[in-house]
């Protein structure tokens, strides 16, 4: 199996399941081993096609008769070819077309059809113009930057046209590879020395003190390079728990909770354990963290991550916040609810999210998020801390949920994030004291967090 065959397999699997793009890609590589170079190309093709599918379909619609009913497989093949022609300058057009046509049955009418469409696209794509941004801003952004029209319309209404264009452009960029240094296992100097020794460029992140950006142009991590000793060392660091792959925005949440002097912290939506293990490192493996989640499968992953990272202060507990007894929360100094959300702040890393959500689902999410807070609130002890966080940029899941909560539970008040994250730019802290980041403004994923305290 070569890269394009693997990519097509992934795209067909994604069309039949709601599994995340990362899980589908990993599963395909596991079932169909291919060399690292081909893996990197396949990965780029899958993520690229998913990210740009609306734009690709708009281009293809000019060269495919609307009466022609494309099945899922041949639409995926055309998208693969179109993505290479429109976005991958490193692949010659003739090679992109030839290799894509090979995904069909050799000599068939379909092969001739795919070849003709892609050759027309190659010759005439530059002659096409998107709808005017002045008269049809939603369609212009949806087609040119590849986002669902309902989302674009919502963002324009909420934030304005310029903000939406900037956000959409930024969210189409491939996110940097960032890792969190595990201070329970190593320190910055030792890690940097090791990475540099093997030709990897490690740059400290600007906002999170434990964050490190590993440049993708570095040896072994470039999409077009072969396996190197640098890549092997990086994989070893991951497997031995010296680092944890995590966006810098996620690293800010444990600092907002500020657990260093606490005896007991409860993380109620803990799996797979990124923030749980970060809390443990900030607490220096002392005190206790109760980490819970509703999924046994995800909790097993959390257990494995704790073991790999050398975290031994965590008690794992299966809990359904919407239904189970939460009286154990009362003893906690602080509670973290990293709530399930739309995830629109992470589109750089998870482009499939944009196509897997509906307006109805957003309504369900914000009601679910409020229910989590409502069920936990009575169990927070007097003087206790409650931190609510998401990885989305939607006000309906963020500020509006907190305002609704505070209207219902007046014994809670906001503690400004600036008091616990004083080094952050002022643009990251809202007038209400919430943490809110955006990829186009801050260069990190979009995240939101509110720190609340119950009155003594």
RODO-2510 file (C-alpha; in nm, 4 decimals, decimal comma):
residues 456
     n   res          X          Y          Z
     1     x     0,0000     0,0000     0,0000
     2     x     0,1368     0,3418    -0,0971
     3     x     0,0562     0,6846     0,0479
     4     x    -0,2385     0,7615    -0,1808
     5     x    -0,3960     0,4192    -0,1295
     6     x    -0,3610     0,4636     0,2463
     7     x    -0,5110     0,8135     0,2245
     8     x    -0,8073     0,6862     0,0238
     9     x    -0,8643     0,4081     0,2775
    10     x    -0,8669     0,6670     0,5570
    11     x    -1,1089     0,8964     0,3740
    12     x    -1,3503     0,6114     0,3027
    13     x    -1,3349     0,4998     0,6659
    14     x    -1,4002     0,8553     0,7825
    15     x    -1,7097     0,8729     0,5632
    16     x    -1,8565     0,5731     0,7452
    17     x    -1,7767     0,6564     1,1063
    18     x    -1,7756     0,9427     1,3554
    19     x    -1,4321     0,8370     1,4819
    20     x    -1,1743     1,1153     1,4939
    21     x    -0,9421     1,1674     1,2005
    22     x    -0,6358     1,0890     1,4148
    23     x    -0,7790     0,7542     1,5275
    24     x    -0,8693     0,6551     1,1702
    25     x    -0,5234     0,7459     1,0378
    26     x    -0,3456     0,5612     1,3200
    27     x    -0,5684     0,2562     1,2733
    28     x    -0,5046     0,2486     0,8987
    29     x    -0,1276     0,2646     0,9442
    30     x    -0,1451    -0,0104     1,2053
    31     x    -0,3416    -0,2406     0,9735
    32     x    -0,1449    -0,1501     0,6600
    33     x     0,2206    -0,0857     0,7489
    34     x     0,3970     0,1524     0,5101
    35     x     0,7323     0,3239     0,5380
    36     x     0,7592     0,6505     0,7357
    37     x     0,7994     0,8677     0,4255
    38     x     0,4773     0,7315     0,2758
    39     x     0,3055     0,7679     0,6131
    40     x     0,3892     1,1374     0,6235
    41     x     0,2532     1,1949     0,2738
    42     x    -0,0616     0,9948     0,3488
    43     x    -0,1127     1,1930     0,6680
    44     x    -0,0740     1,5232     0,4799
    45     x    -0,3205     1,4075     0,2135
    46     x    -0,5892     1,2978     0,4584
    47     x    -0,5713     1,6078     0,6769
    48     x    -0,5464     1,8313     0,3710
    49     x    -0,8502     1,6817     0,1980
    50     x    -1,0610     1,7016     0,5147
    51     x    -0,9491     2,0574     0,5867
    52     x    -1,0114     2,1847     0,2324
    53     x    -1,3005     1,9613     0,1213
    54     x    -1,5558     2,2416     0,0731
    55     x    -1,3136     2,4407    -0,1388
    56     x    -1,2128     2,1288    -0,3350
    57     x    -1,5770     2,0451    -0,4054
    58     x    -1,6386     2,4019    -0,5232
    59     x    -1,3540     2,3765    -0,7760
    60     x    -1,4571     2,0288    -0,8877
    61     x    -1,8187     2,1357    -0,9353
    62     x    -1,7075     2,3440    -1,2331
    63     x    -1,5740     2,0362    -1,4119
    64     x    -1,8203     1,7647    -1,3127
    65     x    -2,1659     1,7660    -1,4668
    66     x    -2,4157     1,8116    -1,1786
    67     x    -2,6257     1,5289    -1,3256
    68     x    -2,3338     1,2923    -1,2718
    69     x    -2,3863     1,1146    -0,9409
    70     x    -2,0457     1,0672    -0,7789
    71     x    -2,0251     0,7847    -0,5271
    72     x    -1,8252     0,8274    -0,2053
    73     x    -1,5135     0,6546    -0,3382
    74     x    -1,4813     0,8529    -0,6585
    75     x    -1,5564     1,1822    -0,4844
    76     x    -1,2747     1,0991    -0,2412
    77     x    -1,0395     1,0198    -0,5300
    78     x    -1,1220     1,3487    -0,7022
    79     x    -1,0686     1,5384    -0,3784
    80     x    -0,7288     1,3710    -0,3373
    81     x    -0,6270     1,4764    -0,6856
    82     x    -0,7637     1,8291    -0,6476
    83     x    -0,5871     1,8803    -0,3155
    84     x    -0,2521     1,7844    -0,4664
    85     x    -0,3047     2,0155    -0,7638
    86     x    -0,4242     2,3138    -0,5615
    87     x    -0,2208     2,2859    -0,2411
    88     x     0,0895     2,0674    -0,2804
    89     x     0,3428     2,2557    -0,4908
    90     x     0,6056     1,9928    -0,4104
    91     x     0,4245     1,7346    -0,6242
    92     x     0,4387     1,7932    -1,0020
    93     x     0,0918     1,8175    -1,1554
    94     x     0,1470     1,5310    -1,3983
    95     x     0,2552     1,3046    -1,1138
    96     x    -0,0380     1,4062    -0,8964
    97     x    -0,2846     1,3288    -1,1766
    98     x    -0,1199     1,0029    -1,2811
    99     x    -0,0939     0,8649    -0,9260
   100     x    -0,4509     0,9662    -0,8443
   101     x    -0,5902     0,7982    -1,1551
   102     x    -0,4118     0,4780    -1,0474
   103     x    -0,6554     0,4589    -0,7551
   104     x    -0,9274     0,3597    -1,0029
   105     x    -0,9517     0,0383    -1,2012
   106     x    -0,6924     0,0564    -1,4763
   107     x    -0,8373     0,1163    -1,8207
   108     x    -1,1904     0,1719    -1,6947
   109     x    -1,4223     0,4536    -1,8048
   110     x    -1,3981     0,5897    -1,4523
   111     x    -1,0207     0,6223    -1,4851
   112     x    -1,0697     0,8288    -1,8010
   113     x    -1,3296     1,0432    -1,6271
   114     x    -1,1036     1,1120    -1,3258
   115     x    -0,8145     1,1930    -1,5583
   116     x    -1,0245     1,4357    -1,7661
   117     x    -1,1654     1,6189    -1,4629
   118     x    -0,8250     1,6640    -1,3011
   119     x    -0,6616     1,7801    -1,6249
   120     x    -0,9375     2,0376    -1,6722
   121     x    -0,8869     2,1512    -1,3133
   122     x    -0,5130     2,1831    -1,3722
   123     x    -0,5623     2,3968    -1,6833
   124     x    -0,8580     2,6144    -1,5808
   125     x    -0,8639     2,6530    -1,2009
   126     x    -0,6901     2,9911    -1,2212
   127     x    -0,9778     3,1249    -1,4333
   128     x    -1,2351     3,0693    -1,1579
   129     x    -1,3417     3,3419    -0,9124
   130     x    -1,5066     3,3014    -0,5749
   131     x    -1,8293     3,4894    -0,4975
   132     x    -1,7616     3,8496    -0,3959
   133     x    -1,6757     3,8993    -0,0296
   134     x    -1,8644     4,2301    -0,0382
   135     x    -2,1950     4,0926    -0,1674
   136     x    -2,1721     3,7280    -0,0549
   137     x    -1,9317     3,7177     0,2411
   138     x    -2,0558     3,3824     0,3777
   139     x    -2,0165     3,2000     0,0476
   140     x    -1,6838     3,3695    -0,0248
   141     x    -1,5325     3,2562     0,3045
   142     x    -1,6958     2,9119     0,2917
   143     x    -1,5620     2,8356    -0,0557
   144     x    -1,2238     3,0057    -0,0388
   145     x    -1,1311     2,8944     0,3140
   146     x    -1,3408     2,5761     0,3322
   147     x    -1,5815     2,6029     0,6247
   148     x    -1,9502     2,5099     0,6633
   149     x    -2,1704     2,8052     0,5712
   150     x    -2,3716     2,7921     0,8940
   151     x    -2,0535     2,8279     1,0991
   152     x    -1,9207     3,1151     0,8923
   153     x    -2,2522     3,2953     0,9256
   154     x    -2,2484     3,2442     1,3028
   155     x    -1,8918     3,3737     1,3386
   156     x    -1,9628     3,6824     1,1259
   157     x    -2,2704     3,7617     1,3344
   158     x    -2,0773     3,7132     1,6586
   159     x    -1,7384     3,8650     1,5766
   160     x    -1,7601     4,0520     1,2461
   161     x    -1,6230     3,9886     0,8980
   162     x    -1,2558     4,0777     0,9521
   163     x    -1,2304     3,8629     1,2668
   164     x    -1,3910     3,5673     1,0868
   165     x    -1,1544     3,5868     0,7906
   166     x    -0,8501     3,6055     1,0201
   167     x    -0,9726     3,3214     1,2401
   168     x    -1,0537     3,0961     0,9436
   169     x    -0,7168     3,1603     0,7789
   170     x    -0,5283     3,0911     1,1000
   171     x    -0,7289     2,7775     1,1743
   172     x    -0,6302     2,6415     0,8325
   173     x    -0,2613     2,6584     0,9226
   174     x    -0,0921     2,3402     1,0395
   175     x    -0,0296     2,3814     1,4110
   176     x     0,3263     2,3615     1,5456
   177     x     0,4389     2,0525     1,7301
   178     x     0,4382     2,1535     2,0967
   179     x     0,5164     1,9348     2,3951
   180     x     0,5001     1,9831     2,7687
   181     x     0,8182     1,9104     2,9583
   182     x     0,7475     1,6562     3,2316
   183     x     0,9238     1,8121     3,5292
   184     x     0,8816     1,4902     3,7267
   185     x     1,1236     1,3190     3,4878
   186     x     1,3599     1,5780     3,3431
   187     x     1,4391     1,9490     3,3216
   188     x     1,4590     2,2032     3,0428
   189     x     1,8378     2,2034     3,0098
   190     x     1,8750     1,8253     2,9840
   191     x     1,5906     1,7977     2,7359
   192     x     1,7134     2,0820     2,5167
   193     x     2,0685     1,9441     2,5176
   194     x     1,9420     1,6035     2,4091
   195     x     1,7193     1,7395     2,1326
   196     x     1,9903     1,9689     1,9955
   197     x     2,2416     1,6844     2,0022
   198     x     2,0259     1,4971     1,7521
   199     x     1,9522     1,7919     1,5285
   200     x     1,6093     1,8833     1,6609
   201     x     1,5304     2,2515     1,7064
   202     x     1,3657     2,2990     2,0440
   203     x     1,2274     2,6459     2,1178
   204     x     1,0664     2,7388     2,4521
   205     x     0,7046     2,8465     2,4164
   206     x     0,6312     3,2102     2,4981
   207     x     0,3433     3,1598     2,7413
   208     x     0,3658     2,8253     2,9213
   209     x     0,6866     2,7723     3,1196
   210     x     0,6945     2,3968     3,0537
   211     x     0,6161     2,4262     2,6825
   212     x     0,8595     2,3458     2,4024
   213     x     0,8020     2,3819     2,0293
   214     x     0,9849     2,1218     1,8214
   215     x     1,0299     2,2728     1,4790
   216     x     0,8807     2,0537     1,2054
   217     x     1,1579     2,1542     0,9705
   218     x     1,3908     1,9780     1,2105
   219     x     1,5561     1,6531     1,1174
   220     x     1,3199     1,3589     1,1272
   221     x     1,0016     1,5602     1,1698
   222     x     0,9750     1,7092     0,8233
   223     x     0,6856     1,5600     0,6274
   224     x     0,9129     1,4789     0,3357
   225     x     1,2090     1,3354     0,5262
   226     x     1,2890     0,9776     0,6094
   227     x     1,3289     0,8315     0,9561
   228     x     1,6363     0,9650     1,1389
   229     x     1,8034     0,9281     1,4741
   230     x     1,6399     1,2584     1,5719
   231     x     1,2942     1,1187     1,5148
   232     x     1,3845     0,8030     1,7047
   233     x     1,5030     1,0072     2,0016
   234     x     1,1853     1,2136     1,9979
   235     x     0,9708     0,8996     1,9982
   236     x     1,1767     0,7657     2,2866
   237     x     1,1176     1,0844     2,4853
   238     x     0,7442     1,0369     2,4324
   239     x     0,7417     0,6699     2,5271
   240     x     0,9555     0,7242     2,8366
   241     x     0,7419     1,0122     2,9587
   242     x     0,9911     1,2983     2,9389
   243     x     0,7415     1,4982     2,7325
   244     x     0,3688     1,5022     2,6635
   245     x     0,2303     1,6300     2,3316
   246     x     0,0010     1,9204     2,4163
   247     x    -0,0905     2,2613     2,2766
   248     x     0,0396     2,5561     2,4738
   249     x    -0,3147     2,6787     2,5416
   250     x    -0,3969     2,3601     2,7348
   251     x    -0,0891     2,4112     2,9521
   252     x    -0,2316     2,7378     3,0860
   253     x    -0,5319     2,5779     3,2589
   254     x    -0,3447     2,3995     3,5421
   255     x    -0,1578     2,7231     3,6124
   256     x    -0,4909     2,9046     3,6395
   257     x    -0,6033     2,6454     3,8937
   258     x    -0,2716     2,7023     4,0772
   259     x    -0,2578     2,3729     4,2724
   260     x     0,0950     2,3896     4,4201
   261     x    -0,0121     2,4221     4,7845
   262     x    -0,3304     2,2163     4,7664
   263     x    -0,3893     1,8811     4,9334
   264     x    -0,6706     1,7486     4,7130
   265     x    -0,7698     1,8388     4,3579
   266     x    -1,0540     1,6748     4,1649
   267     x    -1,0421     1,6600     3,7843
   268     x    -1,3901     1,5562     3,6718
   269     x    -1,3422     1,5268     3,2933
   270     x    -0,9877     1,4031     3,3167
   271     x    -0,9210     1,1572     3,0342
   272     x    -0,6833     1,1196     2,8590
   273     x    -0,4893     1,2929     3,1354
   274     x    -0,3006     1,5868     2,9862
   275     x    -0,4177     1,8368     3,2458
   276     x    -0,4297     1,5748     3,5237
   277     x    -0,0631     1,4869     3,4827
   278     x     0,0291     1,8553     3,4511
   279     x    -0,1493     1,9263     3,7807
   280     x     0,0443     1,6406     3,9372
   281     x     0,3759     1,7828     3,8183
   282     x     0,2867     2,1283     3,9544
   283     x     0,2059     1,9599     4,2872
   284     x     0,5385     1,7696     4,2646
   285     x     0,3551     1,4381     4,2999
   286     x     0,2465     1,5315     4,6516
   287     x    -0,1069     1,5642     4,7825
   288     x    -0,3743     1,3800     4,5862
   289     x    -0,5629     1,4170     4,2606
   290     x    -0,8879     1,2316     4,1999
   291     x    -0,9204     1,1962     3,8233
   292     x    -1,2548     1,0832     3,6917
   293     x    -1,4314     1,0355     3,3623
   294     x    -1,7364     0,8523     3,2347
   295     x    -1,5558     0,6308     2,9806
   296     x    -1,3741     0,3184     3,0992
   297     x    -1,1736     0,3116     2,7763
   298     x    -1,0556     0,6696     2,8205
   299     x    -0,9778     0,6090     3,1865
   300     x    -0,7506     0,3226     3,0856
   301     x    -0,5613     0,5644     2,8630
   302     x    -0,5358     0,8057     3,1565
   303     x    -0,3909     0,5282     3,3743
   304     x    -0,1348     0,4461     3,1059
   305     x    -0,0358     0,8125     3,0714
   306     x     0,0076     0,8497     3,4481
   307     x     0,2323     0,5426     3,4517
   308     x     0,4355     0,6609     3,1539
   309     x     0,4848     1,0083     3,3036
   310     x     0,5754     0,8803     3,6508
   311     x     0,2645     1,0252     3,8175
   312     x     0,1741     0,8376     4,1352
   313     x    -0,0489     1,0866     4,3168
   314     x    -0,3611     1,0201     4,1088
   315     x    -0,6608     0,8120     4,2098
   316     x    -0,8679     0,7139     3,9066
   317     x    -1,2421     0,6947     3,9465
   318     x    -1,5228     0,6321     3,6977
   319     x    -1,7874     0,9024     3,7437
   320     x    -2,0861     1,0220     3,5449
   321     x    -2,1214     1,3825     3,6574
   322     x    -2,4773     1,3991     3,5315
   323     x    -2,5980     1,1047     3,7392
   324     x    -2,3561     0,9719     4,0039
   325     x    -2,3029     1,0687     4,3679
   326     x    -2,0562     1,3574     4,3788
   327     x    -2,0232     1,3904     4,7551
   328     x    -1,6543     1,2949     4,7301
   329     x    -1,5946     1,6371     4,5722
   330     x    -1,6669     1,8181     4,9007
   331     x    -1,3195     1,7535     5,0434
   332     x    -1,1409     1,9049     4,7415
   333     x    -0,9531     2,2339     4,7562
   334     x    -1,0201     2,2793     4,3845
   335     x    -1,2241     2,1131     4,1094
   336     x    -1,1484     2,1223     3,7387
   337     x    -1,4187     2,0668     3,4777
   338     x    -1,2515     2,0561     3,1374
   339     x    -1,5880     2,0209     2,9691
   340     x    -1,6742     1,8343     2,6488
   341     x    -1,7236     2,1009     2,3839
   342     x    -1,7400     2,1700     2,0118
   343     x    -1,3604     2,1977     1,9963
   344     x    -1,3632     2,4820     1,7421
   345     x    -1,0519     2,6279     1,9035
   346     x    -0,8520     2,3262     1,7845
   347     x    -0,9363     2,3272     1,4128
   348     x    -0,5679     2,3604     1,3244
   349     x    -0,5154     2,0123     1,4686
   350     x    -0,8601     1,8617     1,4146
   351     x    -1,0073     1,9907     1,0863
   352     x    -1,2732     1,7189     1,0858
   353     x    -1,4478     1,8874     1,3808
   354     x    -1,5915     2,1590     1,1547
   355     x    -1,7756     1,8976     0,9493
   356     x    -1,8932     1,6845     1,2421
   357     x    -2,0954     1,9461     1,4307
   358     x    -2,4424     2,0912     1,3733
   359     x    -2,6264     2,3916     1,5231
   360     x    -2,8479     2,1492     1,7140
   361     x    -2,5419     1,9830     1,8679
   362     x    -2,4126     2,3201     1,9916
   363     x    -2,7387     2,3775     2,1761
   364     x    -2,7079     2,0325     2,3314
   365     x    -2,3477     2,0982     2,4328
   366     x    -2,4134     2,4236     2,6156
   367     x    -2,7029     2,2660     2,8059
   368     x    -2,4831     1,9686     2,8959
   369     x    -2,2010     2,1972     3,0104
   370     x    -2,4367     2,3917     3,2350
   371     x    -2,5700     2,0657     3,3762
   372     x    -2,2166     1,9572     3,4704
   373     x    -2,1575     2,2827     3,6585
   374     x    -2,5012     2,2727     3,8210
   375     x    -2,4492     1,9184     3,9500
   376     x    -2,1033     1,9904     4,0894
   377     x    -2,1739     2,3314     4,2468
   378     x    -2,3499     2,2122     4,5656
   379     x    -2,0537     1,9877     4,6469
   380     x    -1,7829     2,2556     4,6302
   381     x    -1,6787     2,3334     4,9846
   382     x    -1,6969     2,6907     5,1198
   383     x    -1,3920     2,8765     4,9965
   384     x    -1,3269     2,6050     4,7351
   385     x    -1,2175     2,6701     4,3759
   386     x    -1,4021     2,5654     4,0605
   387     x    -1,2276     2,6009     3,7244
   388     x    -1,4337     2,5548     3,4074
   389     x    -1,2492     2,5241     3,0771
   390     x    -1,3137     2,4375     2,7119
   391     x    -1,1140     2,4212     2,3899
   392     x    -1,3693     2,6182     2,1885
   393     x    -1,4177     2,9812     2,0908
   394     x    -1,7977     2,9741     2,1056
   395     x    -1,9443     3,2273     2,3545
   396     x    -2,2521     3,0039     2,3891
   397     x    -2,0300     2,7343     2,5413
   398     x    -1,8064     2,9712     2,7346
   399     x    -1,9109     3,3098     2,8702
   400     x    -2,2825     3,2405     2,8375
   401     x    -2,2550     2,9132     3,0306
   402     x    -2,0682     3,0859     3,3140
   403     x    -2,3107     3,3795     3,3262
   404     x    -2,6018     3,1378     3,3410
   405     x    -2,4267     2,9469     3,6186
   406     x    -2,3524     3,2588     3,8244
   407     x    -2,7138     3,3726     3,7926
   408     x    -2,8209     3,0402     3,9416
   409     x    -2,5458     3,0040     4,2035
   410     x    -2,4798     3,3459     4,3523
   411     x    -2,2441     3,2003     4,6154
   412     x    -1,9750     3,1771     4,3430
   413     x    -1,7728     3,4710     4,2148
   414     x    -1,5111     3,5157     3,9428
   415     x    -1,1440     3,5356     4,0360
   416     x    -0,9696     3,7229     3,7509
   417     x    -0,7371     3,5030     3,5494
   418     x    -0,4815     3,7845     3,5428
   419     x    -0,4105     3,7261     3,9130
   420     x    -0,2892     3,3721     3,8438
   421     x    -0,1489     3,4210     3,4936
   422     x     0,0163     3,7638     3,5317
   423     x     0,2627     3,7125     3,2477
   424     x    -0,0063     3,6709     2,9809
   425     x    -0,0845     3,9536     2,7373
   426     x    -0,3877     4,1579     2,8358
   427     x    -0,5621     4,0515     2,5152
   428     x    -0,5912     3,6989     2,6565
   429     x    -0,7949     3,8112     2,9574
   430     x    -1,1505     3,9323     2,8985
   431     x    -1,3056     4,2271     3,0784
   432     x    -1,4895     3,9782     3,2985
   433     x    -1,1656     3,8108     3,4028
   434     x    -1,1901     3,5005     3,1843
   435     x    -0,9007     3,3423     2,9975
   436     x    -0,9754     3,3406     2,6231
   437     x    -0,7240     3,2686     2,3485
   438     x    -0,7567     3,2623     1,9697
   439     x    -0,5169     3,1119     1,7135
   440     x    -0,5144     3,4208     1,4887
   441     x    -0,4441     3,6588     1,7772
   442     x    -0,2148     3,4550     2,0010
   443     x    -0,0659     3,1780     1,7860
   444     x    -0,2081     2,9003     2,0045
   445     x    -0,5297     2,7019     2,0054
   446     x    -0,8504     2,8704     2,1110
   447     x    -0,9290     2,7981     2,4730
   448     x    -1,1499     2,9405     2,7465
   449     x    -1,1348     2,9150     3,1241
   450     x    -1,3053     3,0717     3,4227
   451     x    -1,1779     3,0458     3,7795
   452     x    -1,4601     3,0676     4,0353
   453     x    -1,4534     3,0645     4,4133
   454     x    -1,7361     2,9676     4,6442
   455     x    -1,7896     3,2155     4,9232
   456     x    -1,6596     3,0984     5,2681
***
